Amino acid sequence: MIEDPSRRHTHGARNARKLLSQLLGGLADFLHLLDLDELDVDDVFEELIAASRGGDDDFLDSLCLKRPVDADALWLKTRNLKL
């Protein structure tokens, strides 16, 4: 266990970033496996965007989707929100 509070925060932040990147990779693989159409993918991205509100929106940009349809839908959704 880390005794210094500043180091504990750094260690926790590093583990959280690692976990988030693993979850996003798994989500991208899962969406590719499901092979959803555009309307269903749109609903999934609505939920992701709603979950990211109040937090760090940059994690949506780091989501590397395998299908061009998914990547385009997410790009349109996130750019529409920033306008």
Protein Blocks (a to p, Z undefined) as FASTA:
>chain_A
ZZblklmmmmmmmmmmmmmmmmmmmmmmmmmmnopafklmmmmmmmmmmmmgoiafklmm
mpccfblklmmmmmmmmmmmmZZ
